[in-house]
Amino acid sequence: MVKFKLKMNRFGQLYMPVELRKELGMKLEAIANVRAVLIFPKGLKASDVLKSVKVIVADLKHRAQLEESHEETCKNGKN
């Protein structure tokens, strides 16, 4: 799974890397809360979005575990 860094210009326009545009297409929908945004192709079934979200959540949990492990290692002076 790839983590993308996105940039927004002063007009609030977000640049989407080519890789994302190829995968998602040009017509998108988004669901947001105060901390995150979920972007998916327009018209994609909710069940398919949920399947993808489950994969992303699993990846985020793994990243969080790695971060905690790294922090613990640094805390114990084993950098």
N, C-alpha and C positions, 0 to 999 in steps of 0.2 A: 504494500500500500504506500502511495506517495503522498507526502504532505506538501502542499503548494503554498507559496507566499504570494499573496495578492496585494496589489497597490490600488489605492483610490486617489483620483485626482481632486483638485480643489472644487470641482463641480459635483462631486459625489459619484462620479462614474468609476466603475470597477473594471480593471483589466482582467480578462479571463485568458489564461494561457491557451495556446493552440491545442494542447493535449486535452484540456477540459472541453473546449468548444467541439472538438471532433467527437468526443464521447457523449456529451450531453445534447449537442445540437444548438440551434440558435434561438429556439423558443423554450423558455424556461419558466418554472414556477418556484416560489420560495416560501418557506414557513420559518418564522423567526421568533425568538424570545430575546431577552435582554443580553444574553451571553453567546448565542450561536445562531447560525442560519443554515438551513437545509435547502439546498438547491437541487432541482431534479428536472428532467425533461417534461415539458407541458403534456398533460394527458396520461402520464405514466400511472398505472394502477397503484392505489395505496398499498396493496399487498406487496408489490414489487419494490416500492420505496422502502417499506419496512424491512424487507429482506436485506437490502443494501445497508440500511441503518444498523442492523444487527452485526454485519461484518465490520462496519466502522466502529461501533461500540466495543467490539472484541479487540480491535486494534488499539483503541484508546486505553482500554484496561491494561493491555500488555505494555504500552508506552508508560503508563502510570507506574506499573510495577518496576519497570526498568529505572525510572526516575527515582523511586523510593530506594531501590537497591543501591543506586549510585550515590544518593545522598547519605545513606547509612555507611557506605564504604568511606566516603569523604569525612564523615563525622568521626569515624574510628581511626582516621589518619592513615588509611590504606589507599590513598589517592593513586 
